[in-house]
Amino acid sequence: MSVPVDSDGFLRRECPTCEREFKWLPSDDEDSSEQPDPGGYFCPYCGVQAPTGDWLTQAQAEYLRAIAIRRVVDPKLDELERSGLKIHRNRSDEPAELTEDDDMRRVDFACHPAEPLKVLEEWERPVLCLICGTPAVG
């Protein structure tokens, strides 16, 4: 199960505090020097720090929940029904695949050049680094 990226490889995320969406460039390198501190990532808009697992968009969270129900919960309920237990339920449908638009503008950071972001086109205030919270210059 995967979440789509845009044509530049950026993954959509949502701040758990201000709920604004942005995109970051995922890295496969777990040993990268660009890892966030133990408090997690900083929101590029509001600057609030949150744990690394808290950045799913609402659409991504709903998609993952639907997949989990379809692949884990439904088979267990089927097993219970086969054992003779009567269960009244609606079968869940396979969720529609997520898609990703090529929107937002790219922002690069001198402090962490390997961690560019994409932010809302209309955002005019400073954009903060995902790793250290420092505003982008320029």
N, CA, C and O atoms as CSV, one atom per row, in Angstrom:
chain,resi,resn,atom,element,x,y,z
A,1,MET,N,N,0.864,-1.163,0.000
A,1,MET,CA,C,0.000,0.000,0.000
A,1,MET,C,C,0.911,1.226,0.000
A,1,MET,O,O,1.803,1.347,0.839
A,2,SER,N,N,0.680,2.116,-0.934
A,2,SER,CA,C,1.536,3.293,-1.035
A,2,SER,C,C,0.705,4.558,-1.227
A,2,SER,O,O,-0.439,4.518,-1.679
A,3,VAL,N,N,1.314,5.665,-0.873
A,3,VAL,CA,C,0.687,6.967,-1.039
A,3,VAL,C,C,1.405,7.654,-2.197
A,3,VAL,O,O,2.635,7.678,-2.227
A,4,PRO,N,N,0.657,8.214,-3.151
A,4,PRO,CA,C,1.291,8.781,-4.348
A,4,PRO,C,C,2.064,10.069,-4.066
A,4,PRO,O,O,1.789,10.794,-3.110
A,5,VAL,N,N,3.036,10.321,-4.933
A,5,VAL,CA,C,3.824,11.554,-4.896
A,5,VAL,C,C,3.566,12.327,-6.180
A,5,VAL,O,O,3.039,11.770,-7.143
A,6,ASP,N,N,3.934,13.610,-6.204
A,6,ASP,CA,C,3.747,14.392,-7.430
A,6,ASP,C,C,4.865,14.073,-8.422
A,6,ASP,O,O,5.721,13.235,-8.142
A,7,SER,N,N,4.860,14.728,-9.561
A,7,SER,CA,C,5.822,14.393,-10.617
A,7,SER,C,C,7.263,14.728,-10.230
A,7,SER,O,O,8.198,14.250,-10.872
A,8,ASP,N,N,7.455,15.544,-9.188
A,8,ASP,CA,C,8.799,15.848,-8.693
A,8,ASP,C,C,9.201,14.951,-7.526
A,8,ASP,O,O,10.298,15.094,-6.986
A,9,GLY,N,N,8.326,14.030,-7.133
A,9,GLY,CA,C,8.619,13.103,-6.043
A,9,GLY,C,C,8.230,13.589,-4.667
A,9,GLY,O,O,8.618,12.975,-3.673
A,10,PHE,N,N,7.464,14.690,-4.572
A,10,PHE,CA,C,7.064,15.244,-3.285
A,10,PHE,C,C,5.787,14.576,-2.780
A,10,PHE,O,O,4.877,14.277,-3.553
A,11,LEU,N,N,5.738,14.347,-1.465
A,11,LEU,CA,C,4.634,13.686,-0.791
A,11,LEU,C,C,3.824,14.717,-0.002
A,11,LEU,O,O,4.383,15.502,0.763
A,12,ARG,N,N,2.509,14.707,-0.193
A,12,ARG,CA,C,1.630,15.651,0.510
A,12,ARG,C,C,1.538,15.274,1.985
A,12,ARG,O,O,1.428,14.098,2.332
A,13,ARG,N,N,1.583,16.280,2.838
A,13,ARG,CA,C,1.459,16.116,4.276
A,13,ARG,C,C,0.558,17.215,4.828
A,13,ARG,O,O,0.270,18.196,4.142
A,14,GLU,N,N,0.116,17.044,6.076
A,14,GLU,CA,C,-0.751,18.030,6.718
A,14,GLU,C,C,-0.287,18.241,8.148
A,14,GLU,O,O,-0.019,17.285,8.876
A,15,CYS,N,N,-0.196,19.497,8.540
A,15,CYS,CA,C,0.193,19.822,9.909
A,15,CYS,C,C,-0.933,19.395,10.857
A,15,CYS,O,O,-2.095,19.732,10.628
A,16,PRO,N,N,-0.597,18.659,11.914
A,16,PRO,CA,C,-1.631,18.253,12.860
A,16,PRO,C,C,-2.141,19.410,13.724
A,16,PRO,O,O,-3.149,19.268,14.417
A,17,THR,N,N,-1.455,20.547,13.686
A,17,THR,CA,C,-1.875,21.704,14.480
A,17,THR,C,C,-2.699,22.687,13.654
A,17,THR,O,O,-3.855,22.950,13.983
A,18,CYS,N,N,-2.114,23.236,12.577
A,18,CYS,CA,C,-2.827,24.253,11.784
A,18,CYS,C,C,-3.625,23.639,10.623
A,18,CYS,O,O,-4.431,24.325,9.995
A,19,GLU,N,N,-3.402,22.365,10.342
A,19,GLU,CA,C,-4.119,21.601,9.308
A,19,GLU,C,C,-3.883,22.109,7.889
A,19,GLU,O,O,-4.661,21.804,6.985
A,20,ARG,N,N,-2.813,22.886,7.687
A,20,ARG,CA,C,-2.467,23.297,6.320
A,20,ARG,C,C,-1.654,22.193,5.665
A,20,ARG,O,O,-0.856,21.518,6.315
A,21,GLU,N,N,-1.871,22.021,4.367
A,21,GLU,CA,C,-1.137,21.009,3.623
A,21,GLU,C,C,0.118,21.593,2.990
A,21,GLU,O,O,0.152,22.766,2.617
A,22,PHE,N,N,1.137,20.768,2.876
A,22,PHE,CA,C,2.393,21.093,2.205
A,22,PHE,C,C,2.931,19.779,1.660
A,22,PHE,O,O,2.299,18.734,1.819
A,23,LYS,N,N,4.076,19.823,1.028
A,23,LYS,CA,C,4.690,18.592,0.530
A,23,LYS,C,C,6.154,18.553,0.942
A,23,LYS,O,O,6.838,19.576,0.963
A,24,TRP,N,N,6.622,17.350,1.270
A,24,TRP,CA,C,8.041,17.169,1.538
A,24,TRP,C,C,8.584,16.102,0.615
A,24,TRP,O,O,7.829,15.329,0.025
A,25,LEU,N,N,9.880,16.066,0.496
A,25,LEU,CA,C,10.559,15.115,-0.380
A,25,LEU,C,C,11.009,13.938,0.477
A,25,LEU,O,O,11.964,14.054,1.246
A,26,PRO,N,N,10.314,12.793,0.345
A,26,PRO,CA,C,10.684,11.650,1.188
A,26,PRO,C,C,12.070,11.115,0.832
A,26,PRO,O,O,12.516,11.197,-0.312
A,27,SER,N,N,12.726,10.572,1.838
A,27,SER,CA,C,14.065,10.012,1.651
A,27,SER,C,C,14.047,8.552,2.080
A,27,SER,O,O,13.425,8.199,3.082
A,28,ASP,N,N,14.729,7.709,1.320
A,28,ASP,CA,C,14.857,6.300,1.684
A,28,ASP,C,C,16.028,6.074,2.619
A,28,ASP,O,O,16.194,4.977,3.153
A,29,ASP,N,N,16.845,7.103,2.824
A,29,ASP,CA,C,18.068,6.987,3.606
A,29,ASP,C,C,17.791,7.269,5.079
A,29,ASP,O,O,17.766,8.426,5.499
A,30,GLU,N,N,17.587,6.224,5.854
A,30,GLU,CA,C,17.314,6.376,7.288
A,30,GLU,C,C,18.527,6.904,8.051
A,30,GLU,O,O,18.381,7.424,9.157
A,31,ASP,N,N,19.724,6.776,7.473
A,31,ASP,CA,C,20.940,7.239,8.143
A,31,ASP,C,C,21.293,8.670,7.772
A,31,ASP,O,O,22.377,9.146,8.109
A,32,SER,N,N,20.398,9.360,7.085
A,32,SER,CA,C,20.660,10.722,6.627
A,32,SER,C,C,20.944,11.647,7.806
A,32,SER,O,O,20.402,11.467,8.897
A,33,SER,N,N,21.803,12.642,7.572
A,33,SER,CA,C,22.092,13.634,8.612
A,33,SER,C,C,20.940,14.623,8.741
A,33,SER,O,O,20.955,15.474,9.632
A,34,GLU,N,N,19.957,14.526,7.877
A,34,GLU,CA,C,18.824,15.454,7.860
A,34,GLU,C,C,17.645,14.960,8.704
A,34,GLU,O,O,16.513,15.385,8.475
A,35,GLN,N,N,17.882,14.087,9.660
A,35,GLN,CA,C,16.809,13.566,10.497
A,35,GLN,C,C,16.350,14.635,11.486
A,35,GLN,O,O,17.161,15.423,11.973
A,36,PRO,N,N,15.040,14.663,11.785
A,36,PRO,CA,C,14.553,15.636,12.763
A,36,PRO,C,C,15.012,15.274,14.167
A,36,PRO,O,O,15.418,14.141,14.426
A,37,ASP,N,N,14.945,16.255,15.080
A,37,ASP,CA,C,15.300,15.933,16.459
A,37,ASP,C,C,14.186,15.067,17.050
A,37,ASP,O,O,13.151,14.890,16.408
A,38,PRO,N,N,14.369,14.528,18.245
A,38,PRO,CA,C,13.382,13.604,18.818
A,38,PRO,C,C,11.965,14.168,18.923
A,38,PRO,O,O,11.007,13.399,19.001
A,39,GLY,N,N,11.813,15.501,18.927
A,39,GLY,CA,C,10.486,16.111,18.999
A,39,GLY,C,C,9.709,16.018,17.708
A,39,GLY,O,O,8.500,16.250,17.697
A,40,GLY,N,N,10.377,15.684,16.617
A,40,GLY,CA,C,9.708,15.533,15.332
A,40,GLY,C,C,10.008,16.664,14.371
A,40,GLY,O,O,11.003,17.375,14.512
A,41,TYR,N,N,9.126,16.819,13.387
A,41,TYR,CA,C,9.265,17.827,12.339
A,41,TYR,C,C,8.580,19.130,12.752
A,41,TYR,O,O,7.702,19.149,13.615
A,42,PHE,N,N,9.013,20.224,12.104
A,42,PHE,CA,C,8.382,21.530,12.305
A,42,PHE,C,C,7.438,21.810,11.146
A,42,PHE,O,O,7.758,21.503,9.998
A,43,CYS,N,N,6.278,22.391,11.436
A,43,CYS,CA,C,5.362,22.804,10.377
A,43,CYS,C,C,5.968,23.995,9.640
A,43,CYS,O,O,6.428,24.942,10.279
A,44,PRO,N,N,5.977,23.965,8.308
A,44,PRO,CA,C,6.539,25.094,7.563
A,44,PRO,C,C,5.690,26.361,7.666
A,44,PRO,O,O,6.161,27.441,7.308
A,45,TYR,N,N,4.464,26.254,8.142
A,45,TYR,CA,C,3.574,27.404,8.264
A,45,TYR,C,C,3.515,27.956,9.695
A,45,TYR,O,O,3.859,29.114,9.931
A,46,CYS,N,N,3.079,27.126,10.640
A,46,CYS,CA,C,2.863,27.602,12.010
A,46,CYS,C,C,4.064,27.383,12.925
A,46,CYS,O,O,4.133,27.974,14.003
A,47,GLY,N,N,5.009,26.541,12.508
A,47,GLY,CA,C,6.216,26.304,13.279
A,47,GLY,C,C,6.072,25.339,14.440
A,47,GLY,O,O,7.048,25.090,15.148
A,48,VAL,N,N,4.889,24.789,14.659
A,48,VAL,CA,C,4.696,23.846,15.757
A,48,VAL,C,C,5.356,22.515,15.391
A,48,VAL,O,O,5.247,22.045,14.259
A,49,GLN,N,N,6.031,21.929,16.352
A,49,GLN,CA,C,6.725,20.667,16.147
A,49,GLN,C,C,5.803,19.521,16.544
A,49,GLN,O,O,5.070,19.615,17.529
A,50,ALA,N,N,5.845,18.429,15.764
A,50,ALA,CA,C,5.023,17.260,16.058
A,50,ALA,C,C,5.809,15.996,15.701
A,50,ALA,O,O,6.696,16.040,14.849
A,51,PRO,N,N,5.489,14.872,16.346
A,51,PRO,CA,C,6.181,13.615,16.058
A,51,PRO,C,C,6.103,13.233,14.577
A,51,PRO,O,O,5.178,13.624,13.864
A,52,THR,N,N,7.085,12.471,14.141
A,52,THR,CA,C,7.221,12.140,12.717
A,52,THR,C,C,6.017,11.386,12.150
A,52,THR,O,O,5.767,11.469,10.947
A,53,GLY,N,N,5.280,10.671,12.958
A,53,GLY,CA,C,4.131,9.911,12.464
A,53,GLY,C,C,2.818,10.667,12.433
A,53,GLY,O,O,1.782,10.082,12.116
A,54,ASP,N,N,2.834,11.955,12.755
A,54,ASP,CA,C,1.593,12.725,12.897
A,54,ASP,C,C,1.239,13.590,11.686
A,54,ASP,O,O,0.404,14.485,11.818
A,55,TRP,N,N,1.833,13.364,10.524
A,55,TRP,CA,C,1.701,14.298,9.412
A,55,TRP,C,C,0.843,13.812,8.254
A,55,TRP,O,O,0.904,14.402,7.175
A,56,LEU,N,N,0.047,12.763,8.428
A,56,LEU,CA,C,-0.834,12.305,7.353
A,56,LEU,C,C,-1.907,13.346,7.062
A,56,LEU,O,O,-2.375,14.034,7.969
A,57,THR,N,N,-2.294,13.459,5.797
A,57,THR,CA,C,-3.444,14.293,5.476
A,57,THR,C,C,-4.703,13.545,5.899
A,57,THR,O,O,-4.657,12.343,6.160
A,58,GLN,N,N,-5.808,14.245,5.965
A,58,GLN,CA,C,-7.065,13.586,6.314
A,58,GLN,C,C,-7.421,12.531,5.282
A,58,GLN,O,O,-7.898,11.454,5.638
A,59,ALA,N,N,-7.192,12.829,3.992
A,59,ALA,CA,C,-7.489,11.868,2.921
A,59,ALA,C,C,-6.611,10.624,3.039
A,59,ALA,O,O,-7.090,9.507,2.842
A,60,GLN,N,N,-5.324,10.810,3.360
A,60,GLN,CA,C,-4.422,9.668,3.517
A,60,GLN,C,C,-4.834,8.804,4.710
A,60,GLN,O,O,-4.826,7.577,4.618
A,61,ALA,N,N,-5.191,9.434,5.819
A,61,ALA,CA,C,-5.612,8.692,7.008
A,61,ALA,C,C,-6.879,7.890,6.720
A,61,ALA,O,O,-6.989,6.735,7.133
A,62,GLU,N,N,-7.827,8.490,6.020
A,62,GLU,CA,C,-9.068,7.792,5.677
A,62,GLU,C,C,-8.790,6.626,4.727
A,62,GLU,O,O,-9.364,5.549,4.882
A,63,TYR,N,N,-7.923,6.835,3.758
A,63,TYR,CA,C,-7.549,5.775,2.820
A,63,TYR,C,C,-6.899,4.597,3.558
A,63,TYR,O,O,-7.262,3.444,3.325
A,64,LEU,N,N,-5.951,4.883,4.438
A,64,LEU,CA,C,-5.280,3.826,5.189
A,64,LEU,C,C,-6.246,3.098,6.117
A,64,LEU,O,O,-6.151,1.883,6.290
A,65,ARG,N,N,-7.176,3.840,6.711
A,65,ARG,CA,C,-8.197,3.212,7.558
A,65,ARG,C,C,-9.073,2.271,6.748
A,65,ARG,O,O,-9.365,1.157,7.184
A,66,ALA,N,N,-9.493,2.718,5.563
A,66,ALA,CA,C,-10.342,1.890,4.703
A,66,ALA,C,C,-9.608,0.634,4.237
A,66,ALA,O,O,-10.198,-0.445,4.179
A,67,ILE,N,N,-8.338,0.770,3.909
A,67,ILE,CA,C,-7.535,-0.389,3.502
A,67,ILE,C,C,-7.419,-1.375,4.667
A,67,ILE,O,O,-7.555,-2.583,4.473
A,68,ALA,N,N,-7.171,-0.866,5.866
A,68,ALA,CA,C,-7.048,-1.736,7.039
A,68,ALA,C,C,-8.341,-2.498,7.299
A,68,ALA,O,O,-8.309,-3.690,7.603
A,69,ILE,N,N,-9.471,-1.822,7.182
A,69,ILE,CA,C,-10.758,-2.497,7.376
A,69,ILE,C,C,-10.934,-3.584,6.333
A,69,ILE,O,O,-11.315,-4.710,6.656
A,70,ARG,N,N,-10.656,-3.248,5.086
A,70,ARG,CA,C,-10.848,-4.194,3.977
A,70,ARG,C,C,-9.926,-5.416,4.097
A,70,ARG,O,O,-10.341,-6.537,3.803
A,71,ARG,N,N,-8.690,-5.200,4.526
A,71,ARG,CA,C,-7.698,-6.285,4.524
A,71,ARG,C,C,-7.548,-7.011,5.855
A,71,ARG,O,O,-7.058,-8.139,5.890
A,72,VAL,N,N,-7.966,-6.377,6.957
A,72,VAL,CA,C,-7.782,-6.995,8.271
A,72,VAL,C,C,-9.120,-7.291,8.947
A,72,VAL,O,O,-9.381,-8.429,9.338
A,73,VAL,N,N,-9.959,-6.276,9.082
A,73,VAL,CA,C,-11.209,-6.438,9.818
A,73,VAL,C,C,-12.200,-7.322,9.060
A,73,VAL,O,O,-12.755,-8.256,9.638
A,74,ASP,N,N,-12.431,-7.042,7.776
A,74,ASP,CA,C,-13.405,-7.827,7.009
A,74,ASP,C,C,-13.095,-9.328,7.002
A,74,ASP,O,O,-14.005,-10.128,7.217
A,75,PRO,N,N,-11.841,-9.738,6.762
A,75,PRO,CA,C,-11.573,-11.184,6.810
A,75,PRO,C,C,-11.843,-11.806,8.189
A,75,PRO,O,O,-12.288,-12.951,8.267
A,76,LYS,N,N,-11.583,-11.077,9.262
A,76,LYS,CA,C,-11.874,-11.600,10.605
A,76,LYS,C,C,-13.382,-11.740,10.816
A,76,LYS,O,O,-13.843,-12.714,11.411
A,77,LEU,N,N,-14.152,-10.758,10.322
A,77,LEU,CA,C,-15.610,-10.859,10.428
A,77,LEU,C,C,-16.140,-12.016,9.584
A,77,LEU,O,O,-17.065,-12.716,9.995
A,78,ASP,N,N,-15.551,-12.215,8.403
A,78,ASP,CA,C,-15.936,-13.362,7.568
A,78,ASP,C,C,-15.688,-14.673,8.308
A,78,ASP,O,O,-16.504,-15.593,8.256
A,79,GLU,N,N,-14.552,-14.745,8.994
A,79,GLU,CA,C,-14.196,-15.939,9.767
A,79,GLU,C,C,-15.216,-16.182,10.877
A,79,GLU,O,O,-15.632,-17.319,11.101
A,80,LEU,N,N,-15.617,-15.127,11.567
A,80,LEU,CA,C,-16.623,-15.259,12.617
A,80,LEU,C,C,-17.966,-15.719,12.054
A,80,LEU,O,O,-18.649,-16.538,12.669
A,81,GLU,N,N,-18.348,-15.195,10.885
A,81,GLU,CA,C,-19.603,-15.611,10.250
A,81,GLU,C,C,-19.557,-17.084,9.866
A,81,GLU,O,O,-20.546,-17.800,10.021
A,82,ARG,N,N,-18.407,-17.538,9.362
A,82,ARG,CA,C,-18.262,-18.957,8.982
A,82,ARG,C,C,-18.359,-19.871,10.204
A,82,ARG,O,O,-18.737,-21.036,10.086
A,83,SER,N,N,-18.015,-19.335,11.374
A,83,SER,CA,C,-18.096,-20.134,12.598
A,83,SER,C,C,-19.518,-20.171,13.156
A,83,SER,O,O,-19.772,-20.828,14.166
A,84,GLY,N,N,-20.454,-19.458,12.495
A,84,GLY,CA,C,-21.848,-19.514,12.905
A,84,GLY,C,C,-22.372,-18.261,13.575
A,84,GLY,O,O,-23.566,-18.180,13.864
A,85,LEU,N,N,-21.528,-17.294,13.826
A,85,LEU,CA,C,-21.953,-16.053,14.468
A,85,LEU,C,C,-22.678,-15.175,13.451
A,85,LEU,O,O,-22.173,-14.948,12.351
A,86,LYS,N,N,-23.852,-14.684,13.814
A,86,LYS,CA,C,-24.609,-13.789,12.929
A,86,LYS,C,C,-24.115,-12.356,13.123
A,86,LYS,O,O,-24.156,-11.818,14.230
A,87,ILE,N,N,-23.648,-11.747,12.032
A,87,ILE,CA,C,-23.151,-10.379,12.090
A,87,ILE,C,C,-23.885,-9.555,11.042
A,87,ILE,O,O,-23.923,-9.918,9.866
A,88,HIS,N,N,-24.467,-8.442,11.479
A,88,HIS,CA,C,-25.138,-7.542,10.547
A,88,HIS,C,C,-24.155,-6.417,10.216
A,88,HIS,O,O,-23.780,-5.631,11.086
A,89,ARG,N,N,-23.748,-6.352,8.961
A,89,ARG,CA,C,-22.762,-5.350,8.543
A,89,ARG,C,C,-22.894,-5.066,7.064
A,89,ARG,O,O,-23.454,-5.850,6.298
A,90,ASN,N,N,-22.365,-3.932,6.694
A,90,ASN,CA,C,-22.242,-3.598,5.283
A,90,ASN,C,C,-20.824,-3.930,4.863
A,90,ASN,O,O,-19.865,-3.568,5.544
A,91,ARG,N,N,-20.695,-4.607,3.762
A,91,ARG,CA,C,-19.350,-4.921,3.258
A,91,ARG,C,C,-18.680,-3.631,2.816
A,91,ARG,O,O,-19.297,-2.776,2.179
A,92,SER,N,N,-17.417,-3.508,3.163
A,92,SER,CA,C,-16.684,-2.311,2.763
A,92,SER,C,C,-16.214,-2.455,1.322
A,92,SER,O,O,-15.843,-3.540,0.876
A,93,ASP,N,N,-16.240,-1.351,0.616
A,93,ASP,CA,C,-15.752,-1.322,-0.761
A,93,ASP,C,C,-14.258,-1.043,-0.763
A,93,ASP,O,O,-13.719,-0.449,0.171
A,94,GLU,N,N,-13.603,-1.480,-1.825
A,94,GLU,CA,C,-12.192,-1.132,-1.996
A,94,GLU,C,C,-12.126,0.383,-2.177
A,94,GLU,O,O,-12.825,0.923,-3.035
A,95,PRO,N,N,-11.310,1.078,-1.395
A,95,PRO,CA,C,-11.256,2.540,-1.523
A,95,PRO,C,C,-10.621,2.955,-2.848
A,95,PRO,O,O,-9.777,2.248,-3.400
A,96,ALA,N,N,-11.042,4.104,-3.338
A,96,ALA,CA,C,-10.450,4.644,-4.569
A,96,ALA,C,C,-8.995,5.000,-4.292
A,96,ALA,O,O,-8.663,5.515,-3.224
A,97,GLU,N,N,-8.139,4.721,-5.257
A,97,GLU,CA,C,-6.721,5.048,-5.124
A,97,GLU,C,C,-6.555,6.557,-4.942
A,97,GLU,O,O,-7.287,7.346,-5.540
A,98,LEU,N,N,-5.600,6.943,-4.124
A,98,LEU,CA,C,-5.282,8.355,-3.965
A,98,LEU,C,C,-4.525,8.841,-5.195
A,98,LEU,O,O,-3.797,8.075,-5.827
A,99,THR,N,N,-4.697,10.095,-5.525
A,99,THR,CA,C,-3.961,10.714,-6.622
A,99,THR,C,C,-3.223,11.923,-6.070
A,99,THR,O,O,-3.523,12.391,-4.971
A,100,GLU,N,N,-2.270,12.421,-6.820
A,100,GLU,CA,C,-1.522,13.587,-6.355
A,100,GLU,C,C,-1.387,14.609,-7.465
A,100,GLU,O,O,-0.932,14.289,-8.563
A,101,ASP,N,N,-1.784,15.836,-7.177
A,101,ASP,CA,C,-1.692,16.941,-8.133
A,101,ASP,C,C,-0.289,17.540,-8.125
A,101,ASP,O,O,0.448,17.431,-7.145
A,102,ASP,N,N,0.056,18.166,-9.228
A,102,ASP,CA,C,1.306,18.923,-9.323
A,102,ASP,C,C,1.005,20.380,-8.987
A,102,ASP,O,O,0.984,21.249,-9.858
A,103,ASP,N,N,0.772,20.619,-7.703
A,103,ASP,CA,C,0.478,21.965,-7.243
A,103,ASP,C,C,1.548,22.399,-6.249
A,103,ASP,O,O,2.459,21.627,-5.950
A,104,MET,N,N,1.455,23.564,-5.759
A,104,MET,CA,C,2.328,24.158,-4.744
A,104,MET,C,C,3.657,24.626,-5.341
A,104,MET,O,O,4.070,24.196,-6.419
A,105,ARG,N,N,4.308,25.523,-4.596
A,105,ARG,CA,C,5.596,26.076,-5.039
A,105,ARG,C,C,6.717,25.543,-4.165
A,105,ARG,O,O,6.541,25.331,-2.965
A,106,ARG,N,N,7.862,25.330,-4.778
A,106,ARG,CA,C,9.015,24.754,-4.077
A,106,ARG,C,C,9.767,25.822,-3.288
A,106,ARG,O,O,9.925,26.957,-3.739
A,107,VAL,N,N,10.231,25.427,-2.091
A,107,VAL,CA,C,11.056,26.275,-1.241
A,107,VAL,C,C,12.264,25.445,-0.814
A,107,VAL,O,O,12.124,24.315,-0.345
A,108,ASP,N,N,13.466,26.031,-0.989
A,108,ASP,CA,C,14.703,25.371,-0.573
A,108,ASP,C,C,15.272,26.085,0.647
A,108,ASP,O,O,14.998,27.265,0.868
A,109,PHE,N,N,16.062,25.367,1.432
A,109,PHE,CA,C,16.600,25.888,2.682
A,109,PHE,C,C,18.114,25.775,2.706
A,109,PHE,O,O,18.669,24.728,2.373
A,110,ALA,N,N,18.790,26.866,3.106
A,110,ALA,CA,C,20.245,26.851,3.233
A,110,ALA,C,C,20.665,25.951,4.400
A,110,ALA,O,O,21.705,25.296,4.336
A,111,CYS,N,N,19.865,25.920,5.451
A,111,CYS,CA,C,20.197,25.137,6.644
A,111,CYS,C,C,20.141,23.629,6.395
A,111,CYS,O,O,20.932,22.877,6.964
A,112,HIS,N,N,19.218,23.189,5.556
A,112,HIS,CA,C,19.046,21.765,5.229
A,112,HIS,C,C,18.708,21.642,3.736
A,112,HIS,O,O,17.552,21.418,3.376
A,113,PRO,N,N,19.722,21.790,2.867
A,113,PRO,CA,C,19.475,21.807,1.420
A,113,PRO,C,C,18.890,20.513,0.859
A,113,PRO,O,O,18.307,20.530,-0.225
A,114,ALA,N,N,19.027,19.407,1.562
A,114,ALA,CA,C,18.471,18.140,1.083
A,114,ALA,C,C,17.001,17.973,1.481
A,114,ALA,O,O,16.410,16.928,1.207
A,115,GLU,N,N,16.405,18.982,2.120
A,115,GLU,CA,C,15.023,18.897,2.610
A,115,GLU,C,C,14.141,20.020,2.059
A,115,GLU,O,O,13.595,20.808,2.831
A,116,PRO,N,N,13.996,20.101,0.725
A,116,PRO,CA,C,13.102,21.121,0.173
A,116,PRO,C,C,11.646,20.796,0.503
A,116,PRO,O,O,11.307,19.657,0.825
A,117,LEU,N,N,10.810,21.798,0.419
A,117,LEU,CA,C,9.373,21.639,0.647
A,117,LEU,C,C,8.610,22.258,-0.509
A,117,LEU,O,O,9.175,23.011,-1.302
A,118,LYS,N,N,7.347,21.947,-0.601
A,118,LYS,CA,C,6.423,22.685,-1.456
A,118,LYS,C,C,5.319,23.198,-0.543
A,118,LYS,O,O,4.793,22.468,0.297
A,119,VAL,N,N,4.980,24.474,-0.726
A,119,VAL,CA,C,3.958,25.108,0.112
A,119,VAL,C,C,2.866,25.698,-0.772
A,119,VAL,O,O,3.019,25.803,-1.989
A,120,LEU,N,N,1.784,26.074,-0.146
A,120,LEU,CA,C,0.655,26.663,-0.865
A,120,LEU,C,C,1.109,27.887,-1.664
A,120,LEU,O,O,1.860,28.722,-1.159
A,121,GLU,N,N,0.656,27.984,-2.890
A,121,GLU,CA,C,1.028,29.101,-3.772
A,121,GLU,C,C,0.735,30.452,-3.126
A,121,GLU,O,O,1.516,31.393,-3.263
A,122,GLU,N,N,-0.393,30.543,-2.422
A,122,GLU,CA,C,-0.823,31.830,-1.865
A,122,GLU,C,C,-0.160,32.173,-0.534
A,122,GLU,O,O,-0.399,33.254,0.003
A,123,TRP,N,N,0.671,31.276,0.015
A,123,TRP,CA,C,1.328,31.536,1.291
A,123,TRP,C,C,2.383,32.611,1.113
A,123,TRP,O,O,3.319,32.443,0.331
A,124,GLU,N,N,2.235,33.741,1.849
A,124,GLU,CA,C,3.143,34.876,1.693
A,124,GLU,C,C,4.019,35.112,2.917
A,124,GLU,O,O,4.937,35.930,2.866
A,125,ARG,N,N,3.755,34.420,3.997
A,125,ARG,CA,C,4.563,34.582,5.210
A,125,ARG,C,C,5.795,33.687,5.119
A,125,ARG,O,O,5.892,32.880,4.195
A,126,PRO,N,N,6.733,33.807,6.048
A,126,PRO,CA,C,7.937,32.964,6.012
A,126,PRO,C,C,7.596,31.472,6.010
A,126,PRO,O,O,6.608,31.041,6.604
A,127,VAL,N,N,8.435,30.704,5.331
A,127,VAL,CA,C,8.306,29.256,5.287
A,127,VAL,C,C,9.435,28.693,6.149
A,127,VAL,O,O,10.600,29.047,5.970
A,128,LEU,N,N,9.082,27.821,7.077
A,128,LEU,CA,C,10.039,27.301,8.051
A,128,LEU,C,C,10.552,25.925,7.650
A,128,LEU,O,O,9.822,25.122,7.070
A,129,CYS,N,N,11.811,25.665,7.965
A,129,CYS,CA,C,12.450,24.393,7.681
A,129,CYS,C,C,11.784,23.267,8.466
A,129,CYS,O,O,11.510,23.403,9.658
A,130,LEU,N,N,11.537,22.185,7.800
A,130,LEU,CA,C,10.920,20.995,8.395
A,130,LEU,C,C,11.800,20.397,9.503
A,130,LEU,O,O,11.288,19.865,10.488
A,131,ILE,N,N,13.109,20.488,9.336
A,131,ILE,CA,C,14.049,19.848,10.258
A,131,ILE,C,C,14.359,20.703,11.483
A,131,ILE,O,O,14.352,20.200,12.606
A,132,CYS,N,N,14.634,22.018,11.272
A,132,CYS,CA,C,15.064,22.844,12.406
A,132,CYS,C,C,14.173,24.048,12.689
A,132,CYS,O,O,14.374,24.727,13.696
A,133,GLY,N,N,13.196,24.332,11.834
A,133,GLY,CA,C,12.284,25.446,12.071
A,133,GLY,C,C,12.810,26.806,11.660
A,133,GLY,O,O,12.169,27.822,11.929
A,134,THR,N,N,13.977,26.845,11.007
A,134,THR,CA,C,14.578,28.106,10.570
A,134,THR,C,C,13.853,28.603,9.316
A,134,THR,O,O,13.578,27.804,8.421
A,135,PRO,N,N,13.535,29.905,9.226
A,135,PRO,CA,C,12.876,30.429,8.012
A,135,PRO,C,C,13.792,30.344,6.790
A,135,PRO,O,O,15.006,30.521,6.887
A,136,ALA,N,N,13.178,30.071,5.645
A,136,ALA,CA,C,13.911,30.080,4.375
A,136,ALA,C,C,14.305,31.514,4.067
A,136,ALA,O,O,13.587,32.451,4.416
A,137,VAL,N,N,15.442,31.682,3.417
A,137,VAL,CA,C,15.908,33.006,3.014
A,137,VAL,C,C,15.542,33.209,1.552
A,137,VAL,O,O,15.796,32.350,0.708
A,138,GLY,N,N,14.942,34.360,1.267
A,138,GLY,CA,C,14.640,34.686,-0.129
A,138,GLY,C,C,13.299,34.445,-0.564
A,138,GLY,O,O,12.971,34.694,-1.724
